């Protein structure tokens, strides 16, 4: 499944940057059958550049968007 960043869904907490992402197909069609389920935000460390995708539970606990 290809992913893309959700336009306008980004924030900074401390030195970390968080981006929301979703499947390209869902962003293009809006069809719930194309939605990625169980994925979370992308976190980029502003100091090291380390990037990782968070899980859905971890993202929900952050309550950023």
Buried (B, 14 or more C-beta within 10 A) or exposed (E): EEBEEBEEBBEEEEEBBBBBBBBBBBBEEEEEEBBBEEBBBBBBEEEEEEEEBBEEEEBEEBEBE
